[in-house]
Amino acid sequence: MKYIETFREGEKINEIFLCKYKQSALTKNGKPYENVILQDKTGMLDAKIWEPGSNGIDDFGVLDYICVTGDLTSFQGALQLNMKRVRKAQPGEYDPADYLPVSERDTGQMYDELKGYIKTIANPYLQKLLSSFFLEDKAFEERFKFHSAAKTVHHGFVGGLLEHTLGVTALCEAFCKQYPILNRDLLLTAAMFHDIGKMEELSAFPANDYTDAGQLIGHIVIGTEWIGGRIRQIPDFPARLGNELKHCILAHHGELEFGSPKKPALVEAVALNFADNMDAKMETLKEAFANIPEGNTEWLGYNRLLESNIRKTGK
């Protein structure tokens, strides 16, 4: 199999892809065509079917695996595939793992690191709460390992939620060493829980799209509800501690306009907001630079998350 990241202008392609997006459109002259986005685990590729009704173009839909023959061209500096022939791929012709973007890190190793943090939590109530999710609930564990942390912005790949959670937890650990004012048990627990609601906000791969609950409620409230429900199952869990933990989750986006139902009122909530924001932005830059040739320090254009024109640092 030849992956999208290796494609070059002028090549002829005969490969199987996952159809991520498909929409009918009209040219300026009123001629119908199809906009298609193709995906494998290395990236996405813009594609066009200029003659949708011609022979050799079979019917297919979003999330179908399709065998495509076509020519690679360049449009406005980006690769584009002119699709000449298309058919639905048959089971056995492809391995779904080749078509899902995945973390560069091993999910088993990352999960072991996360469990290592859980073992260091001294507060017995927080220890029990964390264990009830991450150590005792195997269905939760498998979903958590597989899920993404976002649709497109950052960590939008298999294992992305785990990688982001681990990154935020590591940053919070560093904050605790620098600032003794922080309650380590509370902050690290909040870090490990802060995005669990994304398992309901976003559907599983290959769709990885917003669910009805995600659109109507959002991951912050979903996650807080999960934690509140599990807290009620732990005898004598201190109400004050439970409220402090839930506040950290509710405030972790920092501002009301960024989706937080509450602004940070505890020092741990402030630290969690900074750690979450830092890990998201570092990953955004990493992903933006991933396909830039070594030594290229040209400006890349405006980045919505960073609200700035960005480029790589010169050597």
C-alpha positions in Angstrom: 0.0 0.0 0.0 1.2 3.5 -0.9 0.3 6.1 1.8 -0.9 9.7 1.2 2.1 11.2 2.9 4.3 9.8 0.1 2.2 11.0 -2.9 3.8 13.5 -5.3 2.4 15.6 -8.1 2.2 13.8 -11.5 1.8 10.3 -10.1 -0.9 7.9 -11.2 -2.7 6.4 -8.3 -4.5 3.0 -7.9 -5.1 2.6 -4.2 -7.9 2.0 -1.6 -8.9 4.9 0.6 -11.5 5.7 3.3 -14.0 8.2 2.0 -14.1 10.9 4.8 -16.3 13.4 2.9 -18.4 13.6 -0.2 -20.5 16.5 -1.5 -22.0 17.3 -4.9 -21.3 20.8 -6.4 -21.4 22.8 -9.6 -18.6 24.4 -11.6 -18.9 28.1 -12.6 -20.4 26.8 -15.9 -23.0 24.8 -14.0 -21.5 21.4 -14.6 -21.9 18.9 -11.8 -18.9 17.4 -10.0 -18.2 15.7 -6.7 -16.0 17.1 -3.9 -14.3 14.1 -2.0 -11.9 13.9 0.8 -9.9 10.7 1.0 -8.1 9.4 4.1 -5.5 6.9 5.3 -3.6 6.8 8.5 -1.0 9.3 7.3 -3.4 12.1 6.3 -6.1 13.3 4.0 -6.3 14.1 0.3 -8.6 16.5 -1.6 -10.1 14.7 -4.6 -12.6 15.6 -7.4 -14.8 13.5 -9.7 -15.3 15.8 -12.7 -17.7 13.4 -14.5 -19.8 11.8 -11.8 -22.1 9.9 -14.2 -19.4 8.3 -16.4 -18.7 4.6 -16.7 -16.3 3.3 -14.1 -17.6 5.7 -11.3 -19.6 3.4 -9.0 -21.9 4.8 -6.3 -20.3 5.2 -2.8 -20.8 7.1 0.3 -19.1 8.7 3.3 -17.1 6.1 5.4 -17.0 3.6 2.5 -13.7 2.1 1.6 -13.1 2.7 -2.1 -10.6 1.7 -4.7 -9.6 4.8 -6.7 -7.7 5.2 -9.9 -6.7 8.7 -10.8 -4.0 11.4 -11.4 -2.3 13.6 -8.9 -2.2 17.3 -9.7 -1.6 20.4 -7.8 -4.1 23.2 -7.0 -3.1 26.3 -5.1 0.0 24.6 -3.8 -1.8 21.4 -2.5 -2.1 18.0 -4.0 -5.4 17.1 -5.6 -6.5 13.8 -7.0 -8.5 13.7 -10.3 -10.6 10.5 -9.7 -11.1 8.6 -13.0 -12.4 5.3 -11.8 -14.0 4.3 -8.4 -15.5 1.2 -6.9 -16.3 0.0 -3.5 -13.6 -2.1 -1.9 -14.6 -5.6 -0.7 -13.9 -6.9 2.8 -10.5 -8.6 2.8 -9.0 -6.1 0.3 -8.1 -3.6 3.1 -7.1 -3.4 6.8 -9.1 -0.7 8.6 -6.0 0.0 10.7 -4.3 1.4 7.6 -6.9 4.2 7.3 -7.2 5.6 10.8 -4.7 8.2 12.0 -2.9 6.9 15.0 -0.7 8.2 17.8 3.1 7.9 17.3 3.3 6.5 20.8 2.3 3.0 21.9 -1.1 3.1 23.6 -0.3 0.3 26.1 2.9 2.1 27.2 1.0 5.4 27.6 -1.8 3.7 29.6 0.9 2.2 31.9 2.3 5.7 32.5 -1.2 7.0 33.4 -1.7 4.1 35.8 1.6 5.0 37.4 0.3 8.5 38.2 -2.9 7.0 39.7 -0.8 4.8 42.1 0.8 8.0 43.5 -2.5 9.6 44.5 -2.5 9.5 48.3 -6.1 10.7 49.0 -8.1 7.5 49.3 -11.3 8.9 47.9 -9.6 10.3 44.8 -7.6 7.1 44.5 -10.8 5.0 44.6 -12.5 7.3 42.1 -9.7 7.1 39.6 -9.4 3.3 40.0 -13.1 2.9 39.4 -12.6 4.3 35.9 -9.1 3.6 34.7 -8.2 0.4 36.6 -11.5 -1.5 37.2 -13.7 -0.6 34.2 -12.2 -2.5 31.3 -14.9 -1.3 28.8 -13.9 2.3 29.8 -10.2 1.5 29.4 -10.6 0.1 25.8 -12.7 3.1 24.7 -10.3 5.6 26.3 -7.3 4.1 24.6 -8.9 4.2 21.2 -10.6 7.6 21.3 -9.4 10.9 19.8 -9.2 14.2 21.7 -10.7 16.3 18.9 -12.3 16.1 15.5 -9.7 18.2 13.8 -7.9 20.8 16.0 -5.4 18.7 18.0 -4.8 15.0 18.9 -7.5 14.0 16.4 -6.2 10.4 16.0 -6.6 7.0 17.6 -4.9 7.2 21.0 -5.2 11.0 20.9 -7.3 11.3 24.1 -4.9 9.2 26.0 -1.8 11.1 24.7 -3.4 14.5 25.5 -4.5 13.4 28.9 -1.0 12.1 29.7 0.6 15.3 28.4 -1.7 17.5 30.6 -1.0 15.3 33.6 2.7 15.5 33.1 2.5 19.3 32.9 0.5 19.4 36.1 3.0 17.3 37.8 5.7 19.8 36.8 3.5 22.7 38.1 3.2 20.9 41.5 7.0 20.7 41.8 7.3 24.4 41.0 4.4 25.7 43.0 3.8 24.1 46.4 0.6 26.0 46.8 -1.1 23.4 44.5 -2.9 20.3 45.9 -1.2 17.6 43.9 -3.8 14.9 44.4 -6.6 17.2 43.3 -4.8 18.6 40.3 -3.5 15.3 38.9 -6.9 13.7 39.4 -8.6 16.6 37.6 -6.0 16.3 34.8 -6.7 12.6 34.2 -10.4 13.2 34.2 -10.7 16.6 32.4 -11.5 15.3 28.9 -13.3 11.9 29.5 -16.5 13.5 28.3 -15.0 13.5 24.8 -15.8 9.8 24.6 -19.4 10.8 24.3 -19.0 14.1 22.7 -17.3 12.5 19.6 -18.2 9.3 17.9 -15.6 6.5 17.6 -13.5 6.1 14.5 -13.8 6.1 11.6 -16.5 8.7 11.9 -14.9 10.7 14.7 -17.6 13.4 14.5 -19.8 15.2 17.0 -22.6 13.2 18.5 -26.0 14.6 19.4 -24.9 14.7 23.1 -21.7 16.4 22.0 -23.6 19.2 20.2 -26.3 19.7 22.9 -24.3 19.2 26.1 -20.5 19.1 25.4 -17.7 17.1 26.9 -17.2 19.3 29.9 -20.6 18.8 31.3 -20.8 15.2 30.2 -17.5 14.4 32.0 -18.6 16.2 35.1 -21.9 14.2 35.2 -19.9 11.0 34.9 -17.7 11.9 37.7 -20.6 13.0 39.9 -22.4 9.7 39.3 -19.4 7.7 40.3 -18.7 9.8 43.3 -22.2 9.0 44.6 -21.2 5.3 44.5 -18.3 5.8 46.9 -19.3 5.8 50.6 -18.6 9.0 52.5 -16.9 10.8 49.6 -16.4 14.3 51.0 -18.8 16.8 49.4 -16.3 19.6 49.5 -13.6 17.5 47.7 -16.2 16.4 45.1 -17.2 20.0 44.4 -13.6 21.1 44.0 -12.9 18.3 41.5 -16.0 19.0 39.5 -15.1 22.7 39.5 -11.7 22.0 38.0 -13.4 20.0 35.2 -16.1 22.7 34.6 -13.5 25.5 34.4 -10.7 23.8 32.4 -11.3 25.9 29.3 -10.7 29.0 31.3 -13.3 31.4 29.8 -17.0 31.3 29.3 -16.6 32.1 25.6 -14.3 29.0 25.2 -17.0 26.7 26.5 -16.3 26.6 30.3 -19.5 26.8 32.3 -17.4 28.3 35.1 -14.3 30.4 35.2 -11.4 29.1 37.4 -11.9 29.9 41.1 -9.3 27.5 42.5 -5.6 27.5 42.0 -5.8 23.9 40.7 -8.4 25.0 38.1 -6.1 27.7 36.9 -3.2 25.3 36.6 -5.3 22.7 34.8 -6.5 25.4 32.3 -2.9 26.4 31.5 -1.7 22.8 31.2 -4.6 21.9 28.9 -4.1 25.0 26.7 -0.3 24.4 26.5 -0.6 20.8 25.5 -3.2 21.5 22.9 -1.2 24.4 21.3 2.1 22.4 21.3 0.4 19.5 19.5 -1.3 22.0 17.1 2.2 23.3 16.1 3.6 19.8 16.0 0.9 18.7 13.5 1.2 21.9 11.5 5.0 21.3 11.1 4.7 17.6 10.5 4.7 17.7 6.7 7.0 20.7 6.3 10.3 19.8 4.6 13.4 20.1 6.9 14.9 23.6 6.7 11.8 25.2 5.3 11.1 28.3 7.4 8.5 29.9 5.1 5.4 31.4 6.8 2.6 28.8 6.9 -0.4 31.2 7.2 -3.0 32.0 9.8 -3.6 29.3 12.4 -7.1 29.6 14.0 -6.2 28.0 17.4 -3.1 30.2 17.8 -4.7 33.3 16.2 -1.4 34.0 14.4 0.6 33.5 11.3 3.1 30.8 12.1 6.4 29.4 10.8 9.2 27.0 11.9 12.2 28.4 13.7 15.4 28.7 11.7 18.4 26.7 12.6 
